[in-house]
Amino acid sequence: MNDQDEIITLLRRNNELLAVLVKAQLRSVFVSELADGKKKKLYGLVGDSLTGLQMSKKLGMSTGAISGILKSWEIQGILVKEGCKYRRIFDA
């Protein structure tokens, strides 16, 4: 194994360990936030190509409520905003 391969291996291992630590830290947030069935369904839709209006119709929630929840999840660290879209950091 050359130096570059060793660095890549170490970086992958570092990412795996970091993911474990972050999941452990965010576990209580996931449990409390996704206990509600609609919120859990919304979390599952994040990252799909649906618009806020499409999610709203699918879930029977207002776009304002969805926007507020997504922003709250971003603040809590379970979503990342990329441009005007959100993506999950982990699958629940």
C-alpha positions as a Python dict, from the first residue, in 0.01 Angstrom:
ca = {
    (1, 'M'): (0, 0, 0),
    (2, 'N'): (144, 339, -92),
    (3, 'D'): (116, 661, 109),
    (4, 'Q'): (-187, 785, -85),
    (5, 'D'): (-376, 459, -27),
    (6, 'E'): (-294, 475, 345),
    (7, 'I'): (-421, 832, 366),
    (8, 'I'): (-744, 737, 188),
    (9, 'T'): (-792, 442, 423),
    (10, 'L'): (-732, 661, 729),
    (11, 'L'): (-972, 928, 603),
    (12, 'R'): (-1245, 669, 542),
    (13, 'R'): (-1194, 528, 890),
    (14, 'N'): (-1204, 877, 1036),
    (15, 'N'): (-1535, 945, 856),
    (16, 'E'): (-1681, 619, 988),
    (17, 'L'): (-1583, 705, 1347),
    (18, 'L'): (-1714, 1059, 1310),
    (19, 'A'): (-2047, 927, 1181),
    (20, 'V'): (-2077, 700, 1485),
    (21, 'L'): (-2013, 991, 1722),
    (22, 'V'): (-2257, 1222, 1544),
    (23, 'K'): (-2530, 957, 1536),
    (24, 'A'): (-2486, 897, 1908),
    (25, 'Q'): (-2506, 1269, 1979),
    (26, 'L'): (-2815, 1323, 1762),
    (27, 'R'): (-3002, 1009, 1867),
    (28, 'S'): (-3229, 1190, 2113),
    (29, 'V'): (-3313, 1452, 1848),
    (30, 'F'): (-3413, 1181, 1601),
    (31, 'V'): (-3621, 998, 1860),
    (32, 'S'): (-3811, 1307, 1972),
    (33, 'E'): (-3854, 1468, 1631),
    (34, 'L'): (-3953, 1155, 1440),
    (35, 'A'): (-4196, 1019, 1702),
    (36, 'D'): (-4472, 1205, 1517),
    (37, 'G'): (-4586, 1007, 1212),
    (38, 'K'): (-4619, 1308, 981),
    (39, 'K'): (-4276, 1438, 1075),
    (40, 'K'): (-4128, 1094, 1013),
    (41, 'K'): (-4289, 1084, 668),
    (42, 'L'): (-4163, 1437, 599),
    (43, 'Y'): (-3809, 1335, 697),
    (44, 'G'): (-3835, 1046, 454),
    (45, 'L'): (-3932, 1284, 173),
    (46, 'V'): (-3639, 1518, 229),
    (47, 'G'): (-3387, 1481, -49),
    (48, 'D'): (-3644, 1357, -300),
    (49, 'S'): (-3719, 1585, -590),
    (50, 'L'): (-4051, 1698, -441),
    (51, 'T'): (-4124, 2066, -397),
    (52, 'G'): (-4258, 2207, -72),
    (53, 'L'): (-4604, 2227, -226),
    (54, 'Q'): (-4590, 1863, -335),
    (55, 'M'): (-4482, 1757, 14),
    (56, 'S'): (-4760, 1970, 158),
    (57, 'K'): (-5024, 1796, -53),
    (58, 'K'): (-4878, 1452, 15),
    (59, 'L'): (-4869, 1502, 392),
    (60, 'G'): (-5171, 1727, 443),
    (61, 'M'): (-4955, 1994, 608),
    (62, 'S'): (-4920, 2359, 520),
    (63, 'T'): (-4609, 2471, 336),
    (64, 'G'): (-4539, 2710, 623),
    (65, 'A'): (-4546, 2424, 875),
    (66, 'I'): (-4314, 2217, 656),
    (67, 'S'): (-4075, 2508, 611),
    (68, 'G'): (-4066, 2567, 987),
    (69, 'I'): (-3997, 2201, 1062),
    (70, 'L'): (-3719, 2181, 802),
    (71, 'K'): (-3555, 2496, 938),
    (72, 'S'): (-3579, 2358, 1292),
    (73, 'W'): (-3418, 2032, 1180),
    (74, 'E'): (-3140, 2227, 1011),
    (75, 'I'): (-3071, 2413, 1335),
    (76, 'Q'): (-3075, 2086, 1531),
    (77, 'G'): (-2826, 1936, 1288),
    (78, 'I'): (-3026, 1654, 1129),
    (79, 'L'): (-3058, 1828, 791),
    (80, 'V'): (-2818, 2025, 576),
    (81, 'K'): (-2937, 2299, 343),
    (82, 'E'): (-2781, 2294, -3),
    (83, 'G'): (-2897, 2592, -203),
    (84, 'C'): (-3274, 2593, -177),
    (85, 'K'): (-3299, 2218, -98),
    (86, 'Y'): (-3238, 2016, 216),
    (87, 'R'): (-3074, 1677, 249),
    (88, 'R'): (-3068, 1429, 537),
    (89, 'I'): (-2733, 1372, 704),
    (90, 'F'): (-2841, 1018, 800),
    (91, 'D'): (-3131, 791, 726),
    (92, 'A'): (-3341, 748, 1037),
}
